[in-house]
């Protein structure tokens, strides 16, 4: 129970901060308008501004936004979890004894930075999906609140991500043995425990790192332009397309990261709470790491 206090407190703080910051960033008077009206008119005006007269990116945006993107996101949140569910049923989770020697993998500062990034990015993914699929949720206060949290969580993540980048960039640089890791998919398709070619972080974690930091930076910038309307009409249209397309890929990566952290390796999440990994796990899954 004590191990859940810090994550719970951080989650509550990030959630509250995201809502307040997002509401202020969106210029909302929550005390007056929070429970009043519908977001339908707002989004109608927003979409009308972006689609314009269908010149340049107008037609492409309208077709993608109205017919394609919601289907892509729906497919991602359906197919990816289903694939991992089948993997769990057929292959199962890797298990390593936590009773033997432990290796310090994540210092306290790294764990805090990662926790803030994980919660804020999780809120971004969830609320982004709520906005994309808003018509199926009935719109109104629920979707409008999701938008405020989305903007606020983006600001929190944008402040946290540079620290995460500077902290881990050296360990996340590509290595030759990462190619072999990709060919064998990290050994996750086998029930046998054989040492796989990976340093402190494997090729999959490196891909997620670059997607979350650099890709997250692109998402933050395009999102700022979209909501602030600080560009020409065609630029806003293009940035909406980039934001949603990149967002679909990052949600798929995020779901993959969640599965690996929560299910693929039994007890893996505990390492991000305590900072320690079992030596037996390190020797198998991070065989190139010198500790």
Number of C-alpha atoms within 10 A of each C-alpha: 4 6 10 9 10 13 16 11 11 16 18 13 12 22 20 15 17 26 20 19 21 24 22 15 15 15 10 14 10 13 8 8 11 14 12 11 10 17 18 17 11 11 13 10 10 14 15 12 15 23 22 16 11 13 11 15 20 20 15 16 24 19 12 18 18 12 11 12 19 20 14 16 22 14 14 18 15 11 13 16 17 12 11 19 15 11 15 15 9 12 16 19 18 18 14 19 14 14 8 10 11 17 16 13 18 17 13 13 10 16 17 17 16 18 19 23 24 16 20 27 24 18 24 24 20 15 24 23 21 21 20 19 18 20 13 9 12 13 18 17 17 17 24 22 21 23 22 23 28 30 28 28 31 25 19 22 28 20 13 18 22 13 16 19 16 9 14 14 14 9 13 20 14 14 14 9 15 21 14 15 17 14 9 13 15 21 18 19 12 14 12 10 14 13 16 22 24 25 19 16 19 25 23 18 16 18 14 18 22 15 18 23 21 15 18 22 17 18 23 18 14 21 20 16 17 21 14 12 15 11 12 10 19 18 18 25 25 18 23 22 20 15 20 22 15 16 21 22 15 20 23 19 21 19 18 20 16 16 17 19 17 15 18 21 17 16 19 20 16 14 18 20 18 15 17 18 23 20 20 17 21 22 16 17 23 20 17 18 14 9 9
